[in-house]
Amino acid sequence: MRSGFIALVGRPNVGKSTLMNWIVKEKVAIVSSKAQTTRDRIKGILTKTDTQYIFVDTPGIHKPQHLLGEYMTKTAIDTLKEVDLIVMVIDGKAEIGKGDKFVRERIEEAGGTPRVAVINKIDDLTDEDIEKKKIEIKEKLGKFNEIYTISGEYGINVDEFLKGIKKYLEDGVMYYPEDMYTDMPMYKVITEIVREKILWNTREEIPHSVAIEITDVKRRENGKDCYNINIYVERDSQKGIIIGNKGKMLKKIGIEARKDIEQVLERGIYLNLWVKVKDKWRKKKPFLKEMGYIIE
Ligand SMILES: Nc1nc2c(ncn2[C@@H]2O[C@H](COP(=O)(O)OP(=O)(O)OP(=O)(O)O)[C@@H](O)[C@H]2O)c(=O)[nH]1
């Protein structure tokens, strides 16, 4: 048996969450076309007959712009020092830029941890594009132990990638029981589902300034739990967008979120969503602490 921790790193939007979801085939990481949606270290665990892969999906590494950003980057760098392997995911469809170089520098800070590069989104690339990308990586990002080419969305070459990275894992250990696919607490899974639905439904209109909190769970007489969940935004205008015309948007978000949550919990629930304005919440440390984004 081999087992080990693998950090998936890369600038926002390269496809880390999509890849992890494909690998563990369960809803453990949020997928969105928006940048920086994954705020927490989430482990996706895949146990095969003789290998257990524990994936740590790091927050999108980027230059800190505000308090929440600082927290996300620090978490990501700490992760890199602890793992057995760093997998740097690169968007094969985009030119390698400042964001990728910034991530590469953070990998250097992790010291001697082995690192491989993954060119993602090859479903949209020609063989020639892929070869060019490999050269670009060597020129702009330097040396990796290996370079893999995959598509996380369609699962192309993902098995080969998994077999290939087995050698970096520790021999003779198994960290988690076989049937476990995430150690993310259930409340976090639930709030992430709500956040995902908001981001999907509101498209470009709602920025990342949204935080979700379960305020209470009450059991109704028929035995079903009723979840009350607050959605915090920064401005009245954002509140308006989420609620929508005659409350239609909030209703849609609620229905979609409830369905996914019921699937995860394997039972029926009631879900009440409340939208609240907290001005500039990202800059307010006590509030961030309360929401679990800062641990001191
Ligand atoms: N064509 C193609 N698109 C992909 C692939 N993987 C991901 N995408 C798209 O790329 C976008 C970003 O994917 P995510 O998985 O959210 O990216 P991420 O790196 O986890 O982003 P953050 O959580 O913001 O760090 C989404 O629109 C995906 O549909 C792929 O293999 N092929």
The ligand as a Tripos MOL2 file, in Angstrom:
@<TRIPOS>MOLECULE
LIG
   32    34     1     0     0
SMALL
NO_CHARGES

@<TRIPOS>ATOM
      1 N1        -11.8470   22.8440  -22.0080 N.pl3     1 LIG1
      2 C1        -11.6050   22.5520  -20.7330 C.ar      1 LIG1
      3 N2        -12.0300   23.4090  -19.7620 N.ar      1 LIG1
      4 C2        -11.7580   23.0820  -18.4680 C.ar      1 LIG1
      5 C3        -11.0600   21.8940  -18.1220 C.ar      1 LIG1
      6 N3        -10.9490   21.8610  -16.7810 N.ar      1 LIG1
      7 C4        -11.5490   22.9770  -16.3040 C.ar      1 LIG1
      8 N4        -12.0500   23.7250  -17.3090 N.ar      1 LIG1
      9 C5        -12.8080   24.9890  -17.1830 C.3       1 LIG1
     10 O1        -11.9710   25.9560  -16.5680 O.3       1 LIG1
     11 C6        -12.7090   26.7790  -15.6740 C.3       1 LIG1
     12 C7        -12.0950   26.8000  -14.2820 C.3       1 LIG1
     13 O2        -12.1750   25.5260  -13.6720 O.3       1 LIG1
     14 P1        -12.0360   25.3350  -12.0770 P.3       1 LIG1
     15 O3        -11.9250   23.8690  -11.8510 O.co2     1 LIG1
     16 O4        -13.0650   26.0920  -11.3290 O.co2     1 LIG1
     17 O5        -10.6200   26.0490  -11.8170 O.3       1 LIG1
     18 P2         -9.7560   26.1860  -10.4740 P.3       1 LIG1
     19 O6         -8.3440   26.1340  -10.8790 O.co2     1 LIG1
     20 O7        -10.2060   25.1910   -9.4570 O.co2     1 LIG1
     21 O8        -10.1220   27.6460  -10.0120 O.3       1 LIG1
     22 P3        -10.0610   28.3060   -8.5420 P.3       1 LIG1
     23 O9        -10.9270   27.4890   -7.6250 O.co2     1 LIG1
     24 O10       -10.6200   29.6300   -8.8040 O.co2     1 LIG1
     25 O11        -8.6280   28.3190   -8.1340 O.co2     1 LIG1
     26 C8        -14.1480   26.2300  -15.6890 C.3       1 LIG1
     27 O12       -14.9110   27.0150  -16.5720 O.3       1 LIG1
     28 C9        -13.9840   24.8120  -16.2380 C.3       1 LIG1
     29 O13       -15.1300   24.3560  -16.9060 O.3       1 LIG1
     30 C10       -10.6470   21.0010  -19.1780 C.ar      1 LIG1
     31 O14       -10.0460   19.9390  -19.0040 O.2       1 LIG1
     32 N5        -10.9430   21.4100  -20.4590 N.ar      1 LIG1
@<TRIPOS>BOND
     1     1     2 1
     2     2     3 ar
     3     2    32 ar
     4     3     4 ar
     5     4     5 ar
     6     4     8 ar
     7     5     6 ar
     8     5    30 ar
     9     6     7 ar
    10     7     8 ar
    11     8     9 1
    12     9    10 1
    13     9    28 1
    14    10    11 1
    15    11    12 1
    16    11    26 1
    17    12    13 1
    18    13    14 1
    19    14    15 2
    20    14    16 1
    21    14    17 1
    22    17    18 1
    23    18    19 2
    24    18    20 1
    25    18    21 1
    26    21    22 1
    27    22    23 2
    28    22    24 1
    29    22    25 1
    30    26    27 1
    31    26    28 1
    32    28    29 1
    33    30    31 2
    34    30    32 ar
@<TRIPOS>SUBSTRUCTURE
     1 LIG1         1 GROUP 0 **** ****
